[in-house]
């Protein structure tokens, strides 16, 4: 058990002098392996007297623990250095696509929103947005929707937990609250469209819990039902790109418009294929009407002086009709094959000059 301190210094020095992990492992074997120098010292404990064996054993175990800690520290340092060297040597250009042959596509919802914005923008409409989380007043009350209306029920609307004052926030069920916020924010006239996400508790081939709507509002001192019809007829012809598109308006009921109407376009269903244009059938595409005077009044607009019209249509349903997409749910499946088939090239920017679709 002579020269234990010299052995300690020598073995620690061998660890520090190891230039890489392979050299460090060799130093470990030379020190702590089956035939290592410290292991040989431990084998010699059996030749000592009991008291001396106990004292020497404690010293050797202490040295073994110290060597193990030093070995682990040196290994961690070498591993860190090796990683730094590898990171410095290996470089990846993250601006390059993983698959050079891949090509991004514009989602049909984004494309159709741009198409609609191009058409209404040419008519002088401005785009206005609002919050997805609304209160009862903007989503229901200000739109003349009575307390007993089914749309207010839990099975139709996503409500948040009740607040301390008893009120409840909700996910907007339509983009009509944007119209209310626009009218309360400033004086007439208004000529706006409000595209955005809306939410309702429904899910099937033609409904999803989250979907997109675009609504329009025109309010001034002279607008009448004839302006409403002209605006929407021109929109439908431009959007579906059919010059001789049959159109009709049917009386309907909406709490926020009076009178109210639904707009149908002509179509045919020969052989199970839907074609927009001339045909014996009709397809409803949107709801519209003159803004109810009560809505104007609750929004701070004088109904004795001002009047106007409003309309709203679903973006997904419009895309399905125009581009022959059979199932609404596929819009949100994140299927790259579906997007490659129905998507649009990044350069296909809709315009009334160059065309909505190319």
C-alpha positions as CSV (number, residue, x, y, z in Angstrom):
1,X,0.0,0.0,0.0
2,X,3.0,2.3,-0.5
3,X,2.9,5.4,-2.6
4,X,-0.9,5.7,-2.8
5,X,-0.8,9.4,-3.3
6,X,1.7,9.0,-6.2
7,X,-0.7,6.5,-7.8
8,X,-3.6,8.8,-7.4
9,X,-1.7,11.7,-9.1
10,X,-0.5,9.5,-11.9
11,X,-4.0,8.0,-12.7
12,X,-5.7,11.4,-12.5
13,X,-3.1,12.8,-14.9
14,X,-3.7,9.9,-17.4
15,X,-7.4,10.9,-17.4
16,X,-6.7,14.6,-18.1
17,X,-4.2,13.8,-20.8
18,X,-6.7,11.6,-22.8
19,X,-7.3,13.5,-26.0
20,X,-10.5,11.7,-27.0
21,X,-13.0,9.2,-25.7
22,X,-11.0,6.2,-27.0
23,X,-7.9,7.3,-25.1
24,X,-9.9,8.0,-22.0
25,X,-11.4,4.5,-22.1
26,X,-7.8,3.0,-22.3
27,X,-6.9,5.1,-19.3
28,X,-9.9,3.8,-17.5
29,X,-9.1,0.1,-18.2
30,X,-5.5,0.7,-17.1
31,X,-6.7,2.2,-13.8
32,X,-9.9,0.3,-12.9
33,X,-10.1,-2.7,-15.3
34,X,-9.7,-6.3,-14.1
35,X,-5.9,-5.9,-14.4
36,X,-5.9,-2.2,-13.6
37,X,-3.4,-0.7,-11.3
38,X,-5.9,0.1,-8.6
39,X,-7.6,-3.3,-9.0
40,X,-4.2,-5.0,-8.4
41,X,-3.8,-2.9,-5.2
42,X,-7.2,-4.1,-4.0
43,X,-6.3,-7.7,-4.7
44,X,-3.3,-7.3,-2.3
45,X,-5.6,-6.5,0.7
46,X,-5.9,-10.2,1.6
47,X,-2.2,-10.3,2.6
48,X,-2.6,-7.7,5.3
49,X,-3.5,-7.9,9.0
50,X,-7.2,-7.2,9.8
51,X,-6.6,-3.7,11.1
52,X,-4.3,-2.8,8.3
53,X,-6.6,-4.3,5.8
54,X,-9.5,-2.2,7.0
55,X,-7.6,1.1,6.9
56,X,-6.1,0.3,3.5
57,X,-9.5,-0.8,2.1
58,X,-11.0,2.5,3.1
59,X,-8.2,4.5,1.4
60,X,-8.5,2.4,-1.8
61,X,-12.3,2.8,-1.9
62,X,-12.0,6.5,-1.4
63,X,-9.5,6.7,-4.2
64,X,-11.7,4.6,-6.5
65,X,-14.6,7.0,-5.9
66,X,-12.4,10.0,-6.7
67,X,-11.1,8.4,-9.9
68,X,-14.7,7.5,-11.0
69,X,-15.8,11.1,-10.5
70,X,-12.8,12.4,-12.4
71,X,-13.4,9.9,-15.2
72,X,-17.1,10.9,-15.5
73,X,-16.2,14.6,-15.6
74,X,-13.5,14.1,-18.2
75,X,-15.9,12.0,-20.3
76,X,-18.5,14.7,-20.2
77,X,-16.0,17.3,-21.3
78,X,-14.8,15.2,-24.2
79,X,-18.3,14.4,-25.3
80,X,-19.3,18.1,-25.3
81,X,-16.2,19.0,-27.3
82,X,-16.9,16.2,-29.8
83,X,-20.5,17.5,-30.2
84,X,-19.3,21.1,-30.7
85,X,-16.8,19.9,-33.3
86,X,-19.5,17.9,-35.1
87,X,-21.9,20.9,-35.1
88,X,-19.2,23.1,-36.5
89,X,-18.3,20.6,-39.2
90,X,-21.9,19.6,-40.2
91,X,-24.1,22.3,-41.7
92,X,-27.7,22.0,-42.9
93,X,-29.3,24.6,-45.1
94,X,-32.8,24.8,-43.5
95,X,-34.0,27.1,-46.3
96,X,-34.0,24.2,-48.7
97,X,-37.1,21.9,-48.9
98,X,-36.7,18.4,-47.5
99,X,-38.0,17.1,-50.8
100,X,-37.0,19.3,-53.7
101,X,-39.7,17.9,-55.9
102,X,-42.4,19.1,-53.5
103,X,-44.5,22.2,-54.4
104,X,-46.7,24.1,-52.0
105,X,-50.3,24.8,-52.9
106,X,-52.8,27.4,-51.8
107,X,-55.8,26.0,-49.9
108,X,-59.2,26.3,-51.6
109,X,-60.5,28.3,-48.7
110,X,-57.8,30.9,-49.0
111,X,-58.2,31.0,-52.7
112,X,-62.0,31.5,-52.6
113,X,-61.7,34.2,-49.9
114,X,-59.3,36.0,-52.2
115,X,-61.7,35.6,-55.1
116,X,-64.6,37.0,-53.2
117,X,-62.5,39.9,-51.9
118,X,-61.4,40.7,-55.4
119,X,-65.0,40.8,-56.6
120,X,-66.4,42.9,-53.7
121,X,-63.3,45.0,-53.6
122,X,-64.0,46.1,-57.2
123,X,-67.5,47.1,-56.0
124,X,-66.0,49.4,-53.4
125,X,-66.3,47.2,-50.3
126,X,-63.7,47.4,-47.6
127,X,-62.6,44.3,-45.6
128,X,-63.3,44.5,-41.8
129,X,-62.4,41.9,-39.2
130,X,-63.5,41.2,-35.6
131,X,-62.8,38.9,-32.6
132,X,-63.7,35.2,-32.8
133,X,-64.7,35.3,-29.1
134,X,-67.8,37.4,-28.7
135,X,-70.4,38.4,-26.1
136,X,-74.2,37.8,-26.2
137,X,-75.0,41.4,-27.2
138,X,-72.9,41.5,-30.4
139,X,-73.6,37.9,-31.4
140,X,-77.3,37.8,-30.6
141,X,-79.1,40.7,-29.0
142,X,-77.9,43.5,-31.3
143,X,-78.9,41.3,-34.3
144,X,-82.5,41.1,-33.1
145,X,-82.2,37.4,-32.2
146,X,-84.7,36.7,-29.4
147,X,-83.8,34.9,-26.1
148,X,-85.8,31.8,-27.1
149,X,-84.1,31.5,-30.5
150,X,-82.6,28.0,-31.0
151,X,-79.3,29.4,-32.1
152,X,-78.8,30.5,-28.5
153,X,-79.1,27.0,-27.1
154,X,-76.1,24.9,-25.9
155,X,-76.5,22.3,-28.6
156,X,-75.9,25.0,-31.3
157,X,-73.4,27.3,-29.7
158,X,-70.0,26.9,-28.1
159,X,-70.2,28.8,-24.7
160,X,-67.4,29.5,-22.3
161,X,-67.8,29.0,-18.5
162,X,-70.0,31.5,-16.7
163,X,-68.2,34.6,-15.4
164,X,-68.6,36.3,-12.0
165,X,-71.3,38.6,-13.3
166,X,-73.3,35.7,-14.7
167,X,-72.5,36.5,-18.4
168,X,-70.9,34.0,-20.7
169,X,-68.6,34.5,-23.7
170,X,-69.0,32.4,-26.7
171,X,-67.4,31.5,-30.1
172,X,-69.2,33.6,-32.6
173,X,-71.7,31.7,-34.7
174,X,-71.5,34.1,-37.7
175,X,-69.5,37.1,-38.7
176,X,-72.5,39.4,-38.3
177,X,-71.1,40.8,-35.0
178,X,-68.4,42.5,-37.1
179,X,-71.3,44.5,-38.8
180,X,-72.5,45.6,-35.3
181,X,-69.0,46.6,-34.2
182,X,-68.5,48.6,-37.5
183,X,-71.8,50.5,-37.0
184,X,-71.1,51.3,-33.4
185,X,-67.5,52.4,-34.2
186,X,-68.4,55.3,-36.6
187,X,-71.0,57.1,-38.6
188,X,-72.6,55.9,-41.8
189,X,-72.2,55.3,-44.7
190,X,-70.9,51.7,-44.5
191,X,-69.8,49.4,-47.3
192,X,-67.9,46.5,-45.8
193,X,-67.4,42.7,-46.1
194,X,-66.5,40.6,-43.0
195,X,-64.8,37.3,-43.8
196,X,-63.7,35.0,-41.0
197,X,-64.0,31.8,-39.0
198,X,-67.3,30.9,-37.3
199,X,-68.2,28.1,-34.9
200,X,-71.3,25.9,-34.4
201,X,-71.9,22.5,-32.9
202,X,-72.4,20.5,-36.1
203,X,-70.5,17.9,-38.0
204,X,-71.4,15.9,-41.1
205,X,-70.7,15.9,-44.8
206,X,-71.9,19.5,-45.2
207,X,-71.1,20.9,-41.8
208,X,-68.0,21.2,-39.5
209,X,-67.7,22.8,-36.0
210,X,-65.5,25.5,-37.5
211,X,-66.1,27.0,-40.9
212,X,-65.7,30.3,-42.8
213,X,-68.3,32.9,-43.7
214,X,-68.2,36.2,-45.6
215,X,-70.9,38.7,-44.9
216,X,-71.6,42.1,-46.4
217,X,-73.2,45.3,-45.2
218,X,-74.2,48.5,-47.1
219,X,-75.9,51.3,-45.2
220,X,-76.5,54.8,-46.4
221,X,-79.5,57.1,-47.1
222,X,-80.6,55.8,-50.5
223,X,-79.7,52.0,-50.7
224,X,-82.7,49.8,-51.5
225,X,-83.6,46.2,-52.4
226,X,-82.8,46.8,-56.1
227,X,-79.2,47.6,-55.1
228,X,-79.0,44.4,-53.1
229,X,-80.2,42.3,-56.0
230,X,-77.9,44.0,-58.5
231,X,-74.9,43.6,-56.2
232,X,-75.4,39.9,-55.5
233,X,-76.3,39.0,-59.1
234,X,-73.1,40.6,-60.3
235,X,-71.2,38.8,-57.6
236,X,-72.6,35.4,-58.5
237,X,-71.9,35.8,-62.2
238,X,-68.3,36.8,-61.5
239,X,-67.6,34.2,-58.9
240,X,-69.0,31.2,-60.8
241,X,-67.7,32.7,-64.1
242,X,-71.1,32.2,-65.8
243,X,-72.3,35.2,-67.8
244,X,-75.9,33.9,-68.3
245,X,-76.4,32.6,-64.7
246,X,-80.1,32.2,-63.8
247,X,-80.8,33.8,-60.4
248,X,-83.9,34.1,-58.3
249,X,-84.7,35.5,-54.8
250,X,-87.2,33.7,-52.6
251,X,-88.9,35.3,-49.5
252,X,-87.4,34.1,-46.3
253,X,-87.0,35.1,-42.6
254,X,-83.9,36.2,-40.7
255,X,-84.2,38.2,-37.4
256,X,-81.7,40.8,-38.5
257,X,-83.2,41.6,-41.9
258,X,-86.6,42.7,-43.1
259,X,-87.6,41.9,-45.7
260,X,-85.4,38.8,-46.0
261,X,-84.6,36.6,-49.0
262,X,-82.6,33.6,-50.1
263,X,-80.8,33.7,-53.4
264,X,-80.9,30.7,-55.7
265,X,-78.8,30.1,-58.8
266,X,-79.7,27.8,-61.7
267,X,-78.1,24.4,-62.1
268,X,-78.5,21.0,-63.5
269,X,-77.8,17.5,-62.0
270,X,-77.6,15.4,-65.1
271,X,-76.0,12.0,-64.4
272,X,-75.3,12.9,-60.8
273,X,-73.0,15.7,-61.9
274,X,-73.8,19.2,-60.6
275,X,-73.3,22.0,-63.2
276,X,-73.8,25.7,-62.4
277,X,-75.7,27.6,-65.0
278,X,-78.6,26.7,-67.3
279,X,-80.7,23.9,-66.0
280,X,-84.1,22.9,-64.6
281,X,-82.9,22.9,-60.9
282,X,-82.1,25.6,-58.4
283,X,-79.4,25.8,-55.7
284,X,-79.6,28.1,-52.7
285,X,-76.2,29.9,-52.1
286,X,-76.8,32.7,-49.6
287,X,-79.2,34.7,-47.4
288,X,-79.8,38.4,-47.6
289,X,-82.2,41.2,-46.9
290,X,-82.7,44.8,-45.9
291,X,-81.2,45.6,-42.5
292,X,-83.9,45.4,-39.8
293,X,-84.5,48.9,-38.4
294,X,-84.2,47.4,-34.8
295,X,-80.6,46.3,-35.7
296,X,-79.8,49.8,-36.9
297,X,-81.2,51.3,-33.7
298,X,-79.4,49.0,-31.4
299,X,-76.2,49.8,-33.3
300,X,-76.6,53.6,-32.8
301,X,-77.8,54.3,-36.4
302,X,-80.9,56.4,-37.0
303,X,-83.3,54.0,-38.9
304,X,-85.5,57.0,-39.9
305,X,-82.6,58.4,-41.9
306,X,-80.5,55.4,-42.9
307,X,-81.3,52.0,-44.5
308,X,-79.2,49.3,-46.1
309,X,-78.8,45.7,-47.0
310,X,-76.8,42.7,-45.6
311,X,-75.9,39.3,-46.9
312,X,-73.9,36.3,-45.9
313,X,-72.7,33.1,-47.4
314,X,-70.5,30.1,-46.5
315,X,-67.0,30.0,-48.0
316,X,-66.5,26.2,-47.9
317,X,-69.9,25.6,-49.5
318,X,-69.1,28.1,-52.2
319,X,-65.8,26.4,-52.9
320,X,-67.6,23.0,-53.0
321,X,-70.1,24.2,-55.6
322,X,-67.5,26.0,-57.8
323,X,-64.7,23.4,-57.7
324,X,-66.7,20.1,-57.3
325,X,-65.5,19.2,-53.8
326,X,-68.0,16.6,-52.5
327,X,-67.3,16.5,-48.8
328,X,-66.8,19.5,-46.5
329,X,-64.8,17.6,-43.9
330,X,-61.9,17.0,-46.3
331,X,-61.1,20.7,-46.1
332,X,-59.6,20.0,-42.7
333,X,-58.1,16.6,-43.1
334,X,-54.6,18.0,-43.9
335,X,-54.2,15.5,-46.7
336,X,-51.3,16.6,-49.0
337,X,-52.8,14.5,-51.8
338,X,-56.1,16.3,-51.5
339,X,-54.4,19.7,-51.4
340,X,-52.3,18.8,-54.5
341,X,-55.5,18.0,-56.4
342,X,-57.7,20.9,-55.3
343,X,-55.1,23.5,-54.3
344,X,-53.8,26.4,-56.4
345,X,-50.4,27.5,-57.4
346,X,-48.9,30.5,-55.4
347,X,-49.0,32.7,-58.5
348,X,-52.7,32.2,-59.2
349,X,-53.7,35.5,-57.6
350,X,-57.4,36.2,-58.3
351,X,-58.2,39.4,-60.1
352,X,-61.1,40.6,-62.3
353,X,-58.6,41.6,-65.0
354,X,-56.5,38.4,-65.2
355,X,-59.3,36.1,-64.1
356,X,-60.4,34.5,-60.8
357,X,-59.1,31.0,-61.7
358,X,-56.4,30.0,-64.1
